[in-house]
């Protein structure tokens, strides 16, 4: 009974309430008025945006009147009529000039392709409305439309047509192939494949995404462009000139040393991505799942990046292009120390808390005050009170120095130039490119720079109708001039020294010489240099034979040479004494030394494969079978010698000290056969099988070979009849799934050999000579074999609204099994670690999303918006750690990579009584005071400690966060208005937890000569600042008790960065006519212009690591540049 009542009520409302209209329209367009009526009624209007009078403004009011009366008032005086249909649908049309209102009529027709074959699933819709349908299995369609309406006919791979509905009722339409869309192919292993037929997870990057940016390498340009490709600045060298970036595909792939990196191929040849000239690139494909990467076998376990460089033109036009970029860069962020008075106050407070003598006496504090009052015009240093012949250090200084201004330039210059020629003569096409780039470093006092030279020559000749010959060659040379490090360490120690430079320390002493204490200024300027040279050259001849229709045979051979030279010269540094004519050796760089390293790598590879493609009816077959051989050899020599006769001629021959010499000779080879089989039915159902049988010399006989298959399938759902109702909105929808296994041979060489090292550098003299001695060989396992990566990938590709909106979604699960892990512990008396075994596993789960909107508003203006989002988490699923020890040197089952373990903070101790009543913290430190950190007793045992430091008994520690970057995203806005173009690219990380445990965060590190104080460090606990953020400081090691890894100091490492902004203007072609110029474009480009982060001031969210402590690394750069693109 209740149901009947509801139905009756619903019917009453439908016929009574919704049939009457009450609306007040004032100066609204007819479009707006229609929307107003829709808001207060159940009527829905359908019309073409091309109808006349839709923008005419009207004013009228109806109160509880019929829809007929309402429409009469609305359309009065217009050329429009309406027709009311079922389900409260109202269609608008054009009024006939004589007979009045047009009739809505049924339109039928058939859509075929160029060959007369019916097009199944083509979209047929009324332009400007949501009314539409799709063709059936015979290409037929039917829908209602008014005369004068415009039909839109579209189908992927074909050009969209517009047809005006006239008096006829039957329309037979032929669609023409959209050559560009049909030919949109993606470079995959050993060939290309139409994008619409892809079954694997493959992303593409176009030249427009990476060119015309002030970048030094391609890797930098790829950051954030495509989801799943994770790129960060070097964890060791930061933003140093020419430094490589860290990169992986879909997160950490392996715990094995040297594994987990993607396999980079440039025109089929392994090559460092940093050495590629961005202007030579035609396209980049990123193979992310096992199905797409399987064809490359053992080298591709963690993804593949395929770079294709430009080739010759298709016509005989000879084209010359010149691209230039001139840029100026400055550090994105630098950490500022406090002024000298705040510094000495804080340092002396830390000394008081530690119960030690003040670092700065009252006399020095007064000098600090006077110097600040004088505008820093005083000497800033007194003679060393313990050695008056030399200038004082640390506590004997009173300057007010901003060391970031001292060490770093305001702006450094960089420039790049590229010239290329493209053309075709007869049966040959060619491309040749020359590139030069120079980048200055950010440091003062040393002329650090990076230079790169590129030559690319690609040629293709059709020798006969059935034989094509290609010859690709590349040359790249990079040179780097870099400073040496403080006290003989590598140069990364300099960033550590810069971080701890006291503001009281002057740059120079009163006599003009450099200061010695806690400064690397003199080391940079006089301490020597490191010069690196890398040369890469390769040549690849190849052929393609058309054996018969659909069958091709390809072959290629590559010879690749890489040469590396490094010369490092540590020079003696002399420090001026108080007496200007006297000096002494610098306490750290009091020696000289020469180091030389030379290394050559030769790599040869050959491929031979056959490809058969055949379409018969609705069936399509693509089969590939082939084989590959690889051989790699490295030969290196490294030597060093101290006590140079003179630093003016640094060489091994001019040194008199002990010689240290070592060499390296290593080689490996692989042999592999591969097969790929793609099958498609009606472009609706697609199946693919990839398999590779690989053998690697890096494993012993009996363990060298493995077979690694993959399977994938895709389903174009939009080709089905049932898709018809939503086809006008959801134009295409493809589901994909793949599963596959890949082996990994990127492991150390000679794992199965027991090598015995021979040493000659014994410090003892026996019988008048240094004896030769050996060491015990490491234990090896004869069972070591392939590490395997197994990936399940599920994806979907969609397009909407006449293909203006497209989306790609991926979900994946990658399991890495048989990783190298520790064996069971052996008795310590053995003297050697247990051999490694294939006994560790990882699992990475993640997703990726790409959204793209493209719209041409009119002939002058078009724009696009692209968004990407990716996330992944990696968990250890197997590892030999029976006790479950928590350590950064081992792993345990269930561990999420990046987890941060620490204590939960409970504020400060407020009094001595509070210390006594609180849980015992003596395991961390014996003495606790008001203002020290108080930790929560999580396990309620009355004490604060780390238990057994195991997963089962972590004491009062817990997982506080995870420092793995999560939810990596990118957002690109691009557009063009007439001859102007613009693009804005944002990149960022949505979630990341960061604990920075170095001087850069805490300031005080327990050594009053190595500490520093930044602005945020001044908010420390003292009697007049009990609501501080930091605990009371100490100038001794006692400070560590307050700097335990803890919840209070976990920072939010998420960020949003304006990665690139570009504005360009292309001169109109009519202005260039008669001067021989085809195109001339000027542009401005900015890199890293804005950064939004919650990290402490001065720390770049992309630079939180460092070889000598967190956030102690070379700063990244903000770059502003101007460029020109010129084509003749």
URHU-V330067 format. One record per backbone hydrogen bond with DSSP energy under -0.5 kcal/mol. CO is the residue of the C=O (numbers start at 0). NH is the residue of the N-H. Records with the same first field share a line. If there is no record, write none. Layout:
CO = NH + NH
//
This chain:
0 = 4
1 = 5
2 = 6
3 = 7
4 = 8
5 = 9
6 = 10
7 = 11
8 = 12
9 = 13
10 = 14
11 = 15 + 16
12 = 16 + 17
15 = 19
16 = 19
18 = 66
20 = 64
22 = 24 + 61
23 = 25
24 = 59
27 = 57
28 = 32
29 = 33
30 = 34
31 = 35
32 = 36
33 = 37
34 = 38
35 = 39
36 = 39 + 40
43 = 89
45 = 91
47 = 50
50 = 53
52 = 55
53 = 30
55 = 29
57 = 27
59 = 24
61 = 22
64 = 20
65 = 69
66 = 70
67 = 71
68 = 72
69 = 73
70 = 74
71 = 75
74 = 77
78 = 94
80 = 92
82 = 90
84 = 87
85 = 88
87 = 43
88 = 84
89 = 45
90 = 82
92 = 80
95 = 99
99 = 95
102 = 104 + 146
104 = 144
106 = 142
107 = 170
108 = 140
109 = 172
110 = 118
111 = 174
112 = 115
116 = 112
117 = 119
118 = 121
121 = 134
122 = 153
123 = 132
124 = 126 + 151
125 = 128
130 = 125
132 = 123
134 = 120
135 = 138
138 = 110
139 = 135
140 = 108
142 = 106
144 = 104
145 = 148
146 = 93
148 = 150 + 164
149 = 126
150 = 152 + 162
151 = 124 + 153
152 = 160
153 = 122
154 = 157
156 = 177
160 = 152
162 = 150
164 = 147
168 = 107
170 = 109 + 172
172 = 111 + 174
175 = 158
176 = 178
177 = 181
178 = 182
180 = 183
182 = 184
183 = 194
185 = 192
187 = 190
190 = 187
192 = 185
193 = 196
194 = 197
199 = 201
200 = 287 + 288
202 = 285
204 = 283
205 = 208
206 = 209 + 210
209 = 212
212 = 214
216 = 220
217 = 221
218 = 221 + 222
219 = 222
221 = 224 + 225
225 = 228
227 = 229 + 249
228 = 223 + 230
229 = 247
231 = 245
233 = 237
235 = 1106
236 = 239
237 = 233
239 = 242
245 = 231
247 = 229 + 249
255 = 258
261 = 263
262 = 264 + 304
263 = 270
264 = 266 + 306
265 = 268
268 = 265
271 = 274
272 = 217 + 275
275 = 277
276 = 279
277 = 280
279 = 309
281 = 206
282 = 307
283 = 204
284 = 286 + 305
285 = 202 + 287
286 = 303
288 = 292
289 = 293
292 = 295
293 = 296
295 = 298
296 = 299
297 = 744
299 = 302
302 = 262
303 = 286 + 305
304 = 264 + 306
305 = 284 + 307
306 = 266 + 308
307 = 281 + 282
316 = 318
318 = 421
319 = 1127
320 = 419
321 = 1125
322 = 417
323 = 1123
324 = 415
325 = 1121
326 = 413
327 = 1119
328 = 411
329 = 1117
335 = 1014
338 = 342
339 = 343
340 = 344
341 = 345
342 = 346
343 = 347
344 = 348
345 = 349
346 = 350
347 = 351
348 = 352
349 = 353 + 1034
350 = 354 + 355
351 = 354
358 = 360
360 = 364
361 = 365
362 = 366
363 = 367
364 = 368
365 = 369
366 = 370
367 = 371
368 = 372
369 = 373
370 = 375 + 376
371 = 374
379 = 397 + 398
381 = 391
386 = 383 + 389
388 = 577 + 578
389 = 383
392 = 395
393 = 396
395 = 381
400 = 402
401 = 404 + 405
402 = 406
403 = 407
406 = 443
411 = 328
412 = 439
413 = 326
414 = 437
415 = 324
416 = 435
417 = 322
418 = 433
419 = 320
420 = 431
421 = 318
422 = 312 + 429
424 = 427
426 = 461
427 = 424
428 = 459
429 = 312 + 422
430 = 457
431 = 420
432 = 455
433 = 418
434 = 453
435 = 416
436 = 451
437 = 414
438 = 449
441 = 408
445 = 447
447 = 440
448 = 480
449 = 438
450 = 478
451 = 436
452 = 476
453 = 434
454 = 474
455 = 432
456 = 472
457 = 430
458 = 470
459 = 428
460 = 462 + 468
463 = 466
465 = 545
466 = 462 + 463
467 = 543
468 = 460
469 = 541
470 = 458
471 = 539
472 = 456
473 = 537
474 = 454
475 = 535
476 = 452
477 = 533
478 = 450
479 = 481 + 531
480 = 448
481 = 529
484 = 487
485 = 488
488 = 484
489 = 492
490 = 493
491 = 494 + 495
492 = 496
493 = 497
494 = 498
495 = 499
497 = 500
499 = 501
501 = 504
502 = 400
503 = 398
506 = 514
508 = 511
512 = 508
515 = 518
519 = 523
520 = 524
521 = 525
522 = 526
526 = 570
528 = 568
529 = 481
530 = 566
531 = 479
532 = 564
533 = 477
534 = 562
535 = 475
536 = 560
537 = 473
538 = 558
539 = 471
540 = 556
541 = 469
542 = 554
543 = 467 + 545
544 = 546 + 552
547 = 550
549 = 551 + 612
550 = 546 + 547
551 = 610
552 = 544
553 = 608
554 = 542
555 = 606
556 = 540
557 = 604
558 = 538
559 = 602
560 = 536
561 = 600
562 = 534
563 = 598
564 = 532
565 = 596
566 = 530
567 = 569 + 594
568 = 528 + 570
569 = 592
572 = 585
574 = 583
577 = 579
578 = 576 + 581
581 = 576
583 = 574
587 = 589
588 = 572 + 585
591 = 642
592 = 569
593 = 640
594 = 567
595 = 638
596 = 565
597 = 636
598 = 563
599 = 634
600 = 561
601 = 632
602 = 559
603 = 630
604 = 557
605 = 628
606 = 555
607 = 626
608 = 553
609 = 624
610 = 551
611 = 622
613 = 620
615 = 618
617 = 681
618 = 615
619 = 679
620 = 613
621 = 677
622 = 611
623 = 675
624 = 609
625 = 673
626 = 607
627 = 671
628 = 605
629 = 669
630 = 603
631 = 667
632 = 601
633 = 665
634 = 599
635 = 663
636 = 597
637 = 661
638 = 595
639 = 659
640 = 593
641 = 656
642 = 655
645 = 648
648 = 650
650 = 653
651 = 654
653 = 644
657 = 641
658 = 660
659 = 639
661 = 637
663 = 635
665 = 633
667 = 631
668 = 696
669 = 629
670 = 694
671 = 627
672 = 692
673 = 625
674 = 690
675 = 623
676 = 688
677 = 621
678 = 686
679 = 619 + 681
680 = 683 + 684
683 = 715
684 = 680
685 = 713
686 = 678
687 = 711
688 = 676
689 = 709
690 = 674
691 = 693 + 707
692 = 672
693 = 705
694 = 670
695 = 698
697 = 750
699 = 702
703 = 695
705 = 693
707 = 691
708 = 740
709 = 689
710 = 738
711 = 687
712 = 736
713 = 685
714 = 716 + 734
715 = 718
716 = 719
719 = 722
720 = 723
722 = 725 + 726
723 = 726
725 = 728 + 729
728 = 730 + 800
731 = 798
732 = 716 + 717
733 = 796
734 = 714
735 = 794
736 = 712
737 = 792
738 = 710
739 = 790
741 = 788
743 = 786
744 = 746
747 = 750
749 = 752
752 = 754
754 = 756 + 777
756 = 774
758 = 772
763 = 765
765 = 768
768 = 765 + 770
772 = 758
780 = 783
786 = 743
787 = 816
788 = 741
789 = 814
790 = 739
791 = 812
792 = 737
793 = 810
794 = 735
795 = 808
796 = 733
797 = 806
798 = 730 + 731
799 = 803 + 804
800 = 803
803 = 805 + 853
804 = 799
805 = 851
806 = 797
807 = 849
808 = 795
809 = 847
810 = 793
811 = 845
812 = 791 + 814
813 = 815 + 843
814 = 789 + 816
815 = 841
816 = 787
818 = 838 + 839
820 = 836
826 = 829
827 = 830
832 = 778
834 = 822
836 = 820 + 838
839 = 818
840 = 876 + 877
841 = 815
842 = 874
843 = 813
844 = 872
845 = 811
846 = 870
847 = 809
848 = 868
849 = 807
850 = 866
851 = 805
852 = 864
854 = 856 + 862
859 = 977
860 = 856 + 857
861 = 975
862 = 854
863 = 973
864 = 852
865 = 971
866 = 850
867 = 969
868 = 848
869 = 967
870 = 846
872 = 844
873 = 896
874 = 842 + 876
875 = 893
877 = 840
878 = 880
880 = 883
883 = 950
884 = 886
886 = 889
891 = 894
894 = 875 + 896
895 = 898
897 = 962
898 = 900
899 = 959 + 960
901 = 957
902 = 904 + 1046
903 = 935
906 = 905 + 933
908 = 930
910 = 914
911 = 915
912 = 916
913 = 917
919 = 943
920 = 923 + 924
928 = 931
930 = 1031
931 = 908
933 = 905
935 = 937
936 = 939
941 = 919
942 = 944
944 = 955
945 = 948
948 = 885
952 = 947 + 948 + 949
953 = 956
957 = 901 + 959
960 = 899
961 = 992
965 = 989 + 990
966 = 989
967 = 869
968 = 987
969 = 867
970 = 985
971 = 865
972 = 983
973 = 863
974 = 981
975 = 861 + 977
976 = 979
978 = 1065
979 = 976
980 = 1063
981 = 974
982 = 1061
983 = 972 + 985
984 = 1058 + 1059
985 = 970
986 = 1056
987 = 968
988 = 1054
990 = 965
991 = 1052
993 = 995 + 1050
994 = 996
997 = 1000 + 1001 + 1002
998 = 1002
1001 = 1003
1002 = 1004 + 1011
1006 = 1009 + 1010
1012 = 337
1013 = 1016 + 1017
1014 = 1017
1015 = 1018
1017 = 1019
1018 = 1028 + 1029
1021 = 1024
1024 = 1021 + 1027
1029 = 1020
1033 = 1005
1034 = 1007
1035 = 1038
1036 = 1039
1037 = 1040
1038 = 1041
1039 = 1042
1044 = 902
1045 = 1048
1046 = 1049
1048 = 1050
1050 = 993 + 1052
1053 = 1093
1054 = 988
1055 = 1091
1056 = 986 + 1058
1057 = 1088 + 1089
1058 = 1087
1059 = 984
1060 = 1085
1061 = 982
1062 = 1083
1063 = 980
1064 = 1066 + 1081
1067 = 1070 + 1071
1068 = 1071 + 1072
1071 = 1074 + 1076
1075 = 1077
1078 = 1126
1079 = 1066
1080 = 1124
1081 = 1064
1082 = 1122
1083 = 1062
1084 = 1120
1085 = 1060
1086 = 1118
1089 = 1057
1090 = 1092
1091 = 1055
1095 = 1098
1097 = 1099
1099 = 1102
1105 = 1108
1108 = 1111
1110 = 1112
1111 = 1107
1113 = 238
1115 = 331
1116 = 1118
1117 = 329
1118 = 1086
1119 = 327
1120 = 1084
1121 = 325
1122 = 1082
1123 = 323
1124 = 1080
1125 = 321
1126 = 1077 + 1078
//
